[in-house]
Amino acid sequence: MADTLDLERALRDAGLRVTRPRLAVLEAVRAQPHLDTKALIGATRARLGAVSHQAVYDVLRALVAAGLVRAIEPQGSDARYEARVGDNHHHVVCRGCGAIADVDCTTGAAPCLIPADDAGFVVDEAEVIFWGTCPSCAAG
């Protein structure tokens, strides 16, 4: 489990007030990456007791905007959240059960992939999702 003082410092450094819901959501995201909002609501309620859906959504929005949490949205899946930010890693998603795992940058330094035509953009990040079958689904 993440140290509460580290979580408080991270929130303050990001310009956010330290609140119990923010601490609980950030702790849950750090403890279990790639949870969807429903699972995060459950994890937050396990830590705090009563907390509204809207409060968790608001906290997630603030954490994403502050760069403390990253939202990923694989096609056909609800948004998932992780605290691994700023390193331009990618994900692999199981077509069978929806499990998600991190995949480090595919080649060289960020942005990992160089577009054939960047249309004049300064590219600083590439979002890649690999799809396949996880070991559990492949064995079954």
C-alpha positions as CSV (number, residue, x, y, z in Angstrom):
1,M,0.0,0.0,0.0
2,A,1.2,3.5,-0.8
3,D,2.4,5.5,2.1
4,T,-0.3,8.2,3.0
5,L,2.4,10.9,3.3
6,D,3.6,10.2,-0.2
7,L,0.0,10.4,-1.5
8,E,-0.6,13.7,0.4
9,R,2.6,15.1,-1.0
10,A,1.7,14.0,-4.6
11,L,-1.7,15.7,-4.3
12,R,-0.2,19.0,-2.9
13,D,2.6,19.0,-5.5
14,A,-0.1,18.7,-8.2
15,G,-1.9,21.7,-6.7
16,L,-4.8,19.7,-5.3
17,R,-6.3,19.9,-1.8
18,V,-5.8,16.7,0.3
19,T,-9.2,15.2,0.9
20,R,-10.2,11.7,2.2
21,P,-11.8,10.8,-1.1
22,R,-8.8,11.9,-3.2
23,L,-6.5,9.9,-0.9
24,A,-8.7,6.8,-1.1
25,V,-9.1,6.9,-4.9
26,L,-5.4,7.6,-5.5
27,E,-4.4,4.8,-3.1
28,A,-6.8,2.4,-4.9
29,V,-5.5,3.3,-8.3
30,R,-1.9,2.8,-7.2
31,A,-2.7,-0.5,-5.5
32,Q,-4.6,-2.0,-8.4
33,P,-3.9,-0.5,-11.8
34,H,-6.4,-0.8,-14.6
35,L,-9.5,-0.8,-12.5
36,D,-12.7,0.6,-14.0
37,T,-14.8,3.2,-12.3
38,K,-17.2,0.7,-10.7
39,A,-14.3,-1.2,-9.1
40,L,-12.8,2.0,-7.9
41,I,-16.0,3.1,-6.3
42,G,-16.1,-0.3,-4.5
43,A,-12.4,0.1,-3.4
44,T,-13.0,3.7,-2.3
45,R,-16.1,2.6,-0.3
46,A,-14.1,-0.2,1.3
47,R,-11.6,2.5,2.6
48,L,-14.0,5.3,3.5
49,G,-17.5,3.8,3.9
50,A,-20.1,5.9,2.2
51,V,-19.0,7.9,-0.8
52,S,-21.1,8.8,-3.9
53,H,-20.5,7.7,-7.4
54,Q,-20.3,11.4,-8.4
55,A,-17.6,12.1,-5.8
56,V,-15.4,9.3,-7.2
57,Y,-16.0,10.5,-10.8
58,D,-15.0,14.1,-9.7
59,V,-11.9,12.8,-8.0
60,L,-10.9,10.8,-11.0
61,R,-11.4,13.8,-13.3
62,A,-9.2,16.0,-11.0
63,L,-6.5,13.3,-10.7
64,V,-6.4,12.8,-14.5
65,A,-6.3,16.6,-15.1
66,A,-3.5,17.0,-12.6
67,G,-1.5,14.2,-14.3
68,L,-1.5,11.9,-11.3
69,V,-3.6,9.3,-12.9
70,R,-4.0,8.2,-16.5
71,A,-7.3,7.0,-18.1
72,I,-7.1,4.4,-20.8
73,E,-10.1,3.4,-22.9
74,P,-9.6,0.2,-24.9
75,Q,-12.3,-0.2,-27.6
76,G,-15.4,-1.8,-26.2
77,S,-14.3,-1.3,-22.6
78,D,-15.1,1.2,-19.8
79,A,-12.4,3.6,-19.0
80,R,-9.6,2.1,-16.8
81,Y,-7.3,4.1,-14.5
82,E,-3.6,3.8,-13.6
83,A,-1.1,5.8,-11.7
84,R,1.8,4.9,-14.0
85,V,2.0,8.2,-15.9
86,G,4.6,10.1,-17.9
87,D,6.6,7.2,-19.3
88,N,4.6,6.6,-22.5
89,H,4.1,2.9,-21.9
90,H,1.4,0.9,-23.7
91,H,-1.1,-1.9,-22.9
92,V,-2.0,-5.4,-24.0
93,V,-5.7,-6.4,-23.7
94,C,-7.1,-9.9,-23.6
95,R,-9.9,-10.3,-26.2
96,G,-11.4,-13.0,-24.0
97,C,-11.6,-11.7,-20.4
98,G,-10.6,-8.1,-20.8
99,A,-7.5,-8.4,-18.6
100,I,-5.0,-5.5,-19.2
101,A,-1.2,-5.5,-18.7
102,D,1.4,-2.8,-19.1
103,V,3.8,-3.1,-22.1
104,D,6.9,-0.9,-22.0
105,C,7.8,1.3,-24.9
106,T,8.0,-0.8,-28.1
107,T,11.2,0.8,-29.6
108,G,13.6,3.4,-28.4
109,A,12.6,6.6,-26.6
110,A,9.2,8.2,-26.4
111,P,7.0,8.6,-28.5
112,C,8.0,5.0,-29.5
113,L,6.4,5.3,-32.9
114,I,7.2,7.9,-35.5
115,P,4.3,8.7,-37.9
116,A,5.0,8.7,-41.6
117,D,3.3,12.1,-41.8
118,D,2.9,14.1,-38.6
119,A,0.8,16.8,-40.3
120,G,3.0,19.5,-38.7
121,F,2.4,18.3,-35.2
122,V,5.1,18.0,-32.6
123,V,4.4,14.4,-31.5
124,D,5.3,13.7,-27.8
125,E,3.3,10.6,-27.1
126,A,2.0,7.5,-28.9
127,E,-0.9,5.5,-27.6
128,V,-0.8,1.9,-28.6
129,I,-3.0,-1.0,-27.5
130,F,-2.0,-4.5,-28.4
131,W,-4.8,-7.1,-28.5
132,G,-4.5,-10.8,-27.9
133,T,-5.3,-13.6,-25.5
134,C,-4.0,-13.8,-22.0
135,P,-2.4,-16.9,-20.6
136,S,-5.5,-17.9,-18.6
137,C,-7.8,-17.7,-21.6
138,A,-5.3,-19.4,-23.9
139,A,-5.1,-22.3,-21.4
140,G,-8.9,-22.7,-21.2
